[in-house]
Amino acid sequence: MSNYHFALPDIGEGLHEAEIVTWLVKPGDRVEENDNIVEVQTDKAVVEISAPVTGEIETLGGEEGATVKVGDTLVVFSGVRSERAHGKTAEAVELPTPPETLPEKEPKTAQRVLAAPSVRKAARVAGVDLAHVVPTGKGGKILAADLQRHIETKGKTEEPPQPVQQETVSSDSNQVRTEKITGTRKAIFEKMTAAKQHAVMCSAMDEINVTKLVDLRKTLLPHAEEQQTKLTYLPFIIKAAAQVLKRNPLFNASVDEANMEIRYHEEIHIGVATATDNGLLVPVIKHVDQKSVLELARELEELSQKARGRKLKPHELTGSTFTVSSTGGGGGFYATPILNHPEVAIMGIHKISKQAIVVDDEIQIGHMMGMSLTFDHRIIDGEPSGRFMNGVKKLLETPELLILEGK
């Protein structure tokens, strides 16, 4: 038997560090290989990491909210058979036997409680020891309903943990509550700062008469519903952007500042800024130009649900070549979106509203939508930005062209 030091692995996309969001285990817990042990926040998403071996949790590599670098010890396991640890990514090392003056741990006989990470987190917030909750799930797994039933019928078995990331500072005139910038908000903070520091951003704005698009969507809604697909305006907009990107490759590019190069991407992968309870995430739809509006609608809904449920995988949050940001129906008519660095452009789409418009010298009631384009002025000038916006405007004002061009 030996102690096994499990280092934070590089889980993809050149990860250098991650923030510990939630520990799913504590010292003394017995875990099996492939059991989830911790949730960490990368610069893209919250990711669950599983145990590489079977053993007992000896020590944790940091408190929730702490940042751990790739290669640093994340967890130390004890009671690991040497042959099981052999060949693993992290290095298994024999630690010297502790002095006899230290108290030995009592043997652990109870089985590890089975519960999803969300249930474990809810139990910690409520101050409930899951060992006291009666499970009804398959294989003795504790379900969310089991936890709720326990809280309602038996109450808490221990005091709720005190918040560690907030404090109230008193002064003569007022009180100030402070909160650490962590998790997804920290990732957004750093991403926005990088964009501001590295790019020279300029925003152009226009408005689009989307009356025909509103009518087309209304016509297609029954067909989409038959296929159990939620059809919003966004799939049409993303499709239009992809077709214009094919004709304007400079906008489907990124900047390599270290080598002073513009990288033109052959594939069109569009990131879609999505608001969640935990902040802004940007899931990526790959090969947009090769998909129909209906296919884009299905994938967009799937990714949006994953984003709101914090179920996105790292590959679903990486690889974008251009980004579309929608403020939705509750937003304003214009905004200036921030670049998704190192991309060179981002398109903002804003609310649709009924307005009096002039068509063929007559005043009519139509549907107008605000559009904005933020671009890196070091790479893109005003004239090509206007050409790009006019291309999108033409497709959305005459949406039948989207069908003519197909995939």
Buried (B, 14 or more C-beta within 10 A) or exposed (E): EBBBBBBBBEBEEEBEBBBBBBBBBEBEBBBEEEBBBBBBBBBBBBBBBEBBBBBBBBEBBBEBBEBBEBEBBBBBBBBBBEEBBEEBEBEBEEEEEEEEEEEEEEEEEEEBBBBBBBBBBBBBEBBBEBEEBEBEBEEEBBBBEBBBBBBEEEEBBEEEEEEEEEEEEEEEEEEEEEEEEBBBBBBBEEBBEBBEEBBEBBBBBBBBBBBBBBEBBEEBEEEBEEEEBEBBBBBBBBBBBBBBBEEBBBBBBBBEEEEEEBEEBEEBBBBBBBBBEBBBBBBBBBEBBEBBBBBBBBBBBEBBEBBBEBEBBBEBBBEBBBBBBBBEEEBEBBBBBBBBBBBBBBBBBBBBEEEEBEEEEEEEEBBBBBBBBBBBBBBBEEEBBEEBBEBBBEBBBEBEEBEEBEE
